[in-house]
Amino acid sequence: MKKLFASLTLLLASAGAAYAADNKILVAVFSRADENYSVGIIEKGNTMVLAEMIAEKTGGELFEIKPAKPYPKDYKTTTEIAKREQNENARPALLNDKDISGYDTIFLGYPNWWGDMPMIIYTFLESHDFSGKTVIPFCTHGGSGLSGTEGTLRRRLSKSRLMKGLAMSGTTAQNNRDETRERVNEWLDGLGF
Ligand SMILES: Cc1cc2nc3c(=O)[nH]c(=O)nc-3n(C[C@H](O)[C@H](O)[C@H](O)COP(=O)(O)O)c2cc1C
C-alpha cells in the first residue's frame, strides 16, 4: 500500500509539473532600441531585456520580430507612425519570419504602443497557426501596463491556451536589471517554469 502511495505521489508530482522537458519554447519579441520613452537613447529595447531573461531561464529560443521597414530612431516620429498604423489597422510587413509549428509554448513580447500591441504583432499573429499552443504575453510600457492586450489575444487566439502575462515598466527593465530579473523569475516560477 505504502509503495502504491509512493508511486502515485511520484506520478502526480510529475503530472503536476506544468512543463515537460520536451516542451519546445519560443520567445518571440518585437522591441525597439534607439530613442525611447523616458530612457533616452538605448542600445537594447526594453522588452528585449525581458525576452533575453525569459529565454535564458526557460531554455527557449529567442526570435526577434523585425519590421521590413524599420521605425525611425527618434521617439516622436515613431509615435506618429505607430498612431497612423493603428488608425489604419495596418499590417506592417515582417522582415523575417519563423516557422512556429514545432513549438509548444510561445512567449510573445511587445511594448505597449498607444494602449495596444504594435501592429506588427497583429501581422505576426495572422501569419501563423497558434491552435493548441500555449501563449504567454509579456510587455513593457510607460505606465499603461498590458492595457487590454491579454483580452485581445484571448479573443484572437481562441484555440490557444493563454497564460498570465507580465507587464513591466520600460524604465525598470532598462535601468534596473536586478529587479527586472527578480520579477521575471517570480512570474515564471508562478507559471511553473
Ligand atoms: C509608438 C509608441 C507608443 C507608445 N504608447 C504607449 C502607451 O500607450 N502607453 C504606455 O504606457 N507606454 C507607451 N509607450 C512607451 C513604451 O511602451 C515603452 O517605452 C516600452 O518599454 C518600449 O519598449 P521597447 O523598448 O521594447 O520597444 C509608447 C512608446 C512608443 C514608441
PDBQT file of the ligand as one rigid body, heavy atoms in Angstrom, charges set to zero:
ROOT
HETATM    1  C1  LIG A 201       4.954  54.386 -30.568  1.00  0.00    +0.000 C 
HETATM    2  C2  LIG A 201       4.932  54.321 -29.074  1.00  0.00    +0.000 A 
HETATM    3  C3  LIG A 201       3.731  54.365 -28.404  1.00  0.00    +0.000 A 
HETATM    4  C4  LIG A 201       3.693  54.209 -27.013  1.00  0.00    +0.000 A 
HETATM    5  N1  LIG A 201       2.479  54.193 -26.374  1.00  0.00    +0.000 NA
HETATM    6  C5  LIG A 201       2.441  53.926 -25.047  1.00  0.00    +0.000 A 
HETATM    7  C6  LIG A 201       1.198  53.821 -24.353  1.00  0.00    +0.000 A 
HETATM    8  O1  LIG A 201       0.118  53.993 -24.928  1.00  0.00    +0.000 OA
HETATM    9  N2  LIG A 201       1.215  53.520 -23.032  1.00  0.00    +0.000 N 
HETATM   10  C7  LIG A 201       2.376  53.313 -22.359  1.00  0.00    +0.000 A 
HETATM   11  O2  LIG A 201       2.339  53.014 -21.176  1.00  0.00    +0.000 OA
HETATM   12  N3  LIG A 201       3.589  53.423 -22.983  1.00  0.00    +0.000 NA
HETATM   13  C8  LIG A 201       3.653  53.718 -24.295  1.00  0.00    +0.000 A 
HETATM   14  N4  LIG A 201       4.858  53.805 -24.939  1.00  0.00    +0.000 N 
HETATM   15  C9  LIG A 201       6.088  53.549 -24.180  1.00  0.00    +0.000 C 
HETATM   16  C10 LIG A 201       6.590  52.126 -24.421  1.00  0.00    +0.000 C 
HETATM   17  O3  LIG A 201       5.576  51.177 -24.148  1.00  0.00    +0.000 OA
HETATM   18  C11 LIG A 201       7.797  51.806 -23.536  1.00  0.00    +0.000 C 
HETATM   19  O4  LIG A 201       8.791  52.756 -23.723  1.00  0.00    +0.000 OA
HETATM   20  C12 LIG A 201       8.327  50.413 -23.823  1.00  0.00    +0.000 C 
HETATM   21  O5  LIG A 201       9.115  49.991 -22.754  1.00  0.00    +0.000 OA
HETATM   22  C13 LIG A 201       9.128  50.341 -25.111  1.00  0.00    +0.000 C 
HETATM   23  O6  LIG A 201       9.601  49.033 -25.281  1.00  0.00    +0.000 OA
HETATM   24  P1  LIG A 201      10.715  48.635 -26.341  1.00  0.00    +0.000 P 
HETATM   25  O7  LIG A 201      11.997  49.348 -25.949  1.00  0.00    +0.000 OA
HETATM   26  O8  LIG A 201      10.869  47.163 -26.157  1.00  0.00    +0.000 OA
HETATM   27  O9  LIG A 201      10.241  48.998 -27.685  1.00  0.00    +0.000 OA
HETATM   28  C14 LIG A 201       4.908  54.027 -26.299  1.00  0.00    +0.000 A 
HETATM   29  C15 LIG A 201       6.116  54.039 -26.991  1.00  0.00    +0.000 A 
HETATM   30  C16 LIG A 201       6.142  54.191 -28.361  1.00  0.00    +0.000 A 
HETATM   31  C17 LIG A 201       7.472  54.182 -29.094  1.00  0.00    +0.000 C 
ENDROOT
TORSDOF 0
